[in-house]
Amino acid sequence: MSRTNLVTVAILTLLAVGGVAIPAPAAGTIDTVTLPNPDSPIIAVRLLFKTGSIHDPEGKEGLAAITGLMVGEAGTQKRSYSELIDALYPMASSIEIETDREVTVISGEVHREKLAEYTVLLTEAVLEPAFSESDFSRNKEQALAYLTTTLRATNDELLGLEAIQQVIFDGHPYQHSPAGTVEALKSITLEDVKNFYRHHYTQANLMLGVAGGYPQGYVESLEKTLGSLPEGEPGELAELPEPATVEGRQFTLIDKETDSVGIHIGYALPINRSDPDYYPLMVANSYLGEHRTFHGRLMQQLRGHRGLNYGDYSYIEYWHLPPFTMNPTPNVPRRQQYFSVWVRPVVPATAHFALRDALFEVDRLATRGLTQEEFELARDFLVNYSKLWGQTLPNRLAWYMDSRYYGMPYYIDEIDKRLKKLTVDEVNAAVKKYIRTDDYHAVLVTNNAGEVKAYLEGDQPSPMKYNTPPDKPVLDADVTIQKIKVEPDTISIVPVAEMFQK
């Protein structure tokens, strides 16, 4: 039996019984994950290269992302980028590229009638990039525009979400955005891109995923074609230092002309989803603030009862593009994670109260934990909700690939298996171990940052004013919340024009 078929059998076994670790690849071969579904007319192909912004050389931040764009959004040695797009259009398909901190993923989906034609285009893009000056200039301009226009100027939410990661991982390889920095992007040359491609786009760095109703022999043929990539140096994933421990309450105010205030709170966690502690903490976090659902305490209290904003959530791992996604996105694996609370923009008059209310809810969880009833409700919700994350064939394939990356059983099955065995005592023990409000980073995207700094330092009560008063229990809680001592240890002001500059 071939190595590819062995992987297929292992995954089918995993689908049937769950809890079986996804096998490692044989030495000297491309690491391949297959998810066959003969009834599906759609085939999904994903190429996960274990190279991301953590591999950017110092002073060349953004190089991994630019290289990815020169593979996934550029011409080949046989056709220009516009010709490539024209060839893909009749297939109702595309070549997608995403570079994160640790990985770069090139992916696409196609109907099986067009699989052969699509594969030619996909492998041509990966194996024969043109590295033209025109594509290089266009992609650099696109990356610069993301930093200076999207993050700095037009999207306060993405700005804050990127900034909280930068302060949590200060001095760490995760610190800079995958898009890089303005000064570094300007210094990147086409020769830098070619060298990065030669060094990092190798068989040793590649995890290949194929799912759907592909014909017999397709995976082996694709592996053979991709075998023309350099072999590369086999070995472990790049070693990561431990994130710096935050001591006290460290505030960063991003000074920007804006009509609202975005609030983010967070700190590094020593666990990820391959750790047993992750799953009880996952239940507690869902109770506190599941992303874009109404059952979380943060959402109920800040939005539901007080009408402060559009949404309020918490996370125990990186969530990709949360303003635009409902469910977690696969294929952005990170071995080091963080806890965070996201208070979506509020009007300036309520910002200090909103900050206090968020801290109040986190502290409430930390000090009292969950009751049996709360635990059962949050656990049962997650057991069922998580099954929605793999509804599509490409997502299921991506979750399998992530599980291989983390060296663990299939994540969706692991949630089901572990959560069904959990007890409320285990959840509360995880809360006590990992949830706190004494040591954290906070990022506020705000106008008049100097005035906000003075207000935070004064730490005076911030009573809420309502057009329509809420119920008495809410008003009673407000009396306590408005007087909570935030007591920042340090407050730094960063003009928005300096964000992502160098």
N, C-alpha and C positions, 0 to 999 in steps of 0.2 A: 504494500500500500504506500502511495506517495506521501510526502510530508504534508502537502496541501490537504489530501483526503483525511489524514490523521487529525489535522486541525478541525476539519469539517465535522468529523465524528465527535470530537471532543465538545464542540459547540452544540451539536444536536443533543448530546448527553446533558449538557448544561441546561439547555432549554427544558429538557424533560424533568430533571430532578433538582437543578439549582445547587449552588454551594460548592461546585467543583472549580478549582482554580484553572484559569485559562492557561494552556501549556505554553512554555517558552519555545522559541524557534530553534531548529537544529543549527548547529554551528555552520557558518559559511553559506547560509541561505538567507533570502529576504524574509523578514518577519511578516507572515501573512495571516490575516484573520478572514475567514469566509463565513457567510451566513446565507446558505442556499435556500431559495424559495421558488421551486419550479412553477408554481401557479402565478407568480408575479411577472407581469410583462415589463416591469421596470428593473433596471440594473443600476445599482449605486456603486461608485468607485471612489475610494478615498485614499490619498497618499499622505500619510502623516510623517513628516520629517522631524526628527528630534533636534530641532534647531529653532531658536527663537531669540527674543531680545536679550536674554541672558548671555548670548554668545556674541553680542555686539562688542567690538573692540572699543577701548576707552577713546573718546573723542570721535567715534564713528557711530554714536547711538542712532538707531534707525536703519542700520545696514541690513539686518536680517529681514526687516519689512520691505525695504526697497528691493532686495534680491528676490523676495517672494513675488512682488509685483512684476518684476522683470521676467518671471516665469509664468505667472498666472494671468497677467494683464498686459501682455506685450506680444510682439511678433515672434515668429520662429525663423529659422534659416531658410524656410521654404515659402513663407507667406507673411505679409504684413499683419499687424494686429487687426486692422479693418477687414482684411481678407479672412482672417481666422474667425472673427465674429460673423461674417457673412456665411461662412461654411457651417457654423454651429446653428445659425438661426433656423434653417429648415428642419433641423432635428428637434427643435423646441428644447434645446439644451444649452449648457454653458460650462465654463471652467471657472470655479470659484476658488479664491485664495484668502486665507486668514492666517496672520502671524500673531502669536501671543507671546507671553514671557518664555515658555519652554518649547513650544512646537510651532511648526508651520504646516498647514493642512491645505492640500489641493484636492478639490472634490468636484463631482458632477453626477448627474443622473440622466439616463437616456432609455428610450424604449428599445427593447431587444432587437427590433428590426433594424435599428440604426447603430447597434453596439459596435460593429466592426469599424464603421466610418468614424464614430466618436472616439474609439480607442486610438485610432491613427492620429487624430488631432490632439488628444490628451497627451499621449506619449511624445508626440512631436514637440509640444510646448515644454514638457518636462526635460526631455533629452536634448533638444536642439534649439534652445533659446537664441534669438538673434543678437541680443544685447545691443540694440541700435541706439544711437545717440538721441534720436527723436523720442523713442519710448522712455529712455532714461530721463530726459528732461521733463516729459509729461508726468511721469510717476513721482519724481522729486517734487514737482510743483503741487501734485495732489497731496503728498504727505505734508508739505509745508502748509498748505491750505487747511488741512485737518487740524494742525496745531494752532495756527494763528486765526483762522476764521471759525471753524466748528467749535473747538474747545475754548478758546479765549473769548470769542465774540458772540456766538449765536446760541450755544447750548450750555447753559449754566449747570444743568444736571450732569452732563458728561464731564464737565470741568471739575465739579466737586467729587464725582466718583473716581476720577483719575487721581485727583489731588490727595484723597485720603489714602490711596495705595502708596503714593510717593512718600508721605510722611511716616506711614507705618513701616515701610521698608527703606527708610533713609540709610544710605551707605551700603545697600544690599543690591545684588544683581537684578532684583525685581523693581528697583526704584524707578527707573525711567520708563515712560510709556513705550510700547512697541513701536509707535510712530517715531520715536527718537526725540531729539531736541532741534531747535531751529538752527543753532550754530553748527551742530554736528551734521545735520542733513546737508547744509551748504558745503561742507568739506568732503562729502562722500563723492568719489569718482567712479566712473564706469569700470575702471580697472579694479577698484575695491570690490565691486559687485561680482565681477568675474572670478576673483580669488575666493570670495566667500562662497560662491556657488560650487567651485571645484572642491573646496574643503569640506563643505557641510552637506551637499546634496549627493549622498553616497548610499550604497546598499546597506551599510552598517547602521546608518541613521534612519533608514526607511522602515515604516510599518505600512504594509499594503492591506487595504480592506476592500472586499468585494461582496456584494449582497444582491439577492434577487434571482430571477430566472435565467441566469447565464448558461450558455451551452457547455457541454462537457469539453474539457481541455482548455477552456478560456483562461482560467486562473494561471495554469502552467504556462500558457503562451504569453500572458502579460508579465509574469515573473521573468520569463526568458528575455523579453524585450527590455524590461527595466534592469536586467542584469548588465546592460551596457553602461550603467552608472559606475563610477569608481567604487571599488570594494570598500574603501574607507577603513578606519581603525575601529575594530570591535572593542567594546568595553562598556563600563557602567555609564549611567547618565551623569552629566556634569555635576560635580559636588557643589552643594550650596551651603553658605555659612548660615548660622542661626541669625534670625532677625534681631536687631537691637531691642533690649527690653525697655519698654516705656515706663518711666518713673514719674508719678504725679499726673496732673491734668494739663496736657500740652495743647494749646490752641493755636491754630493758624487761620488768620483772616485774609481771604483773597479779596483785595480791594478792587471793585469793579462797579461801573455805572449800571445798576440793575434795579428793578422795581421790587425785587423779592429777596428773601434770604434762604439759601439752601444750607442744610445742616447735615453733617456726617460725623459719626463717632466710631472709633474702632481701635483694635490692637491685634497683634499677631497671635495666632494659635499654634500650639506645638503638635497639632494632630491634623490629619486629612482623612479622607473617606476609607483609607486602608486600615485605619486604627479602630479598634473596638469601641473606644470612647466616643467616636464620631456619631454613632447611631443614637445613643441616649441624648446627646447634645442636639442632634437633629430634631428630635421630638420637642425638646424644650424651646428650641429656636422657632419651630413652626407655631407653637403656642404663643410665643412673643410677637412674631411678625412675619408670617409666611408671605413671600413675594406676591403682591397684587391679588391678595384674597382678603376677605372681610372678617375671617375668624380670628386673626391675630390681635392680641391686646393693643399693640401700638395703633393699628388701624381703627379698632373700635373706639379707643379713647381719644386719639388726636383728631382723626377725621370724623368718625361716626358721632361721638357725643359733643365734640367741640367745634367741628367744622373748620379746623385750622388750615387744611390743605387738601391735596388730591390723594395722597397716600403716604404710608409710613410702614417700613419693613425692616427686618433684620436678617443677617446672613452669617453662616459659619464657613463659607468658602466663597471664592470669587464667583460673581454672577456676571456673565457676559452681556453687555449692552442692555442693562435692565430697563431703560426707558422704552425699549422697543420689543421686549420679549415677555411672554407670560410664564413659560416653563424654563427650567435650566437648560443651557446650551451645552451639548457634548463637544468633545474635541478641543477643549481649552484646559487640559489638565495642568495642575500646579501641585507640586509636592509640599509646598509650604502655603498655609492658608491664614485667614484672619477672620475675626468676628467684627461685624460692623452693623451700625444702625443708620438707616437713610430716612431722614425727614425731608420729604419733598418740599419745594419752596413755599414759604409762608410770607405773609405781608410783614414788613419790618416791625410794626407795632406789636406783633405777637411773637416775634422771634425768640425773645428771652424766655417767655413762658413755654413755647414749644420745645426749646432745648431742655428746660427743666422737666417738662412732662415726659419727654423721652427718657431722660435719666431716671426719673421716678419709676417708670415701668421696668427698666432694666434692673434697677435696685430692688424693686418689688419681686421680680423673678429670682434674683440672687438670694434674697433673704427668706422668702417663704416657699420657693419651689412650686411644684404643681400638686394639686389634690389628686386623688385617685380618679375622680370624674374628669378633671381637666386632662390628666394624662391619657385616659382611655379615648377621649374625644380627639386629641391631637394625634395620638398614635394611629387610630383607625383611619383618620383622614389621610395621613401620610402613606399608609399602606396602599390605599386605593388611588390617591392622587399620583403617586410615583409611577403607577402603571401607565399613566397617560404620557409620560415623558418619552416612551419608546413606541408611540403609536405608528410612526412612519418607519419604513424600511431603512432609509439613510440614518435616522436617529438611532435605531437599534444597533446598526452596524457601528456607529460612532461610539455608543456606550460600551460595546464589547471592546473596541480598540482602547478606550480610556481605561477599562478594567485591566487590560493587558499592560498598559503603561504603568499603572499603579501596582501591578503584581498581585492582583486580588481576584476573587470570583466576580462574576457578572454583577455589576452594581445594582441594577433594578431588582434582581433576585435577592441580593444581599440585604437590601432594605426590607423586603418582605420577610425574609428568614429571621433577621435580627430583631426587627421591631415586634414581631409576634411573640418573641420570647422575653421582651423587656418587662421590667417592673417599674413602678413609680419610684421606688427607692433608688434604682440604678439611674434613672433620669435625674433625680434630685441630687445624687452624688456627683454627677457630671456638671450640673449647674453650679454646685458649690465649688467645684474644682476650677471651672473655666470662666464663669460669668462674674464681672466685677464693675464697679463704677469709681474706683479710687485711682486707677492708673489707666489712662487712655489718651489717644489723640482725638482732637476735634478739628474739623475744617468747616468754616463758614464762608460761603460765597456771598458777599454783601457790599452794598454801597456804604460810603462814609465809615470806613473801617476804623478810623480813629475814634469816632464817637462810640462805635460798638465796643471797642477795646475799653474805653473809659466806663461804659455801662457794665461790662463784665467785671471789671476790677472793683467797681462800687458794690456789685452783688446785692443791690437793693431789691425788695419785693417787686414782682411784675404781675400785678393783678390782671385777670382777663375781663374784658368787657364784651357783652353779648347783645346783639340786636334782639334776639329772642332767647331768654335765659333757658338753659337746659334743666334737667331734673335736679332735685335737691341733692342726691348722692354725688352728682358731678360737681355741683357748687361747693359741697362740703370738702371734696377732695381738692378742689382748686385752692382752698385756704391753705392746705399743706404744701401743694406743688409750688405756688407762687413765692414761697419763702425758702425753698430748697437752696442750700448754699452750693453754688457751682465752684467757687474758689479755684480759678485757674492758677496753675503754678507758673506758666509762662504763656505769653500771648505775642505771636509774631504777625506782622502785617506784610503781605506780599502783594505788590501791585500786579494786576493781571497781566500787564505787558511783560513781566519777568517770568511768568509761568512758562515752562517748557522751552526756555530760551537757551540754557546751557547746562 
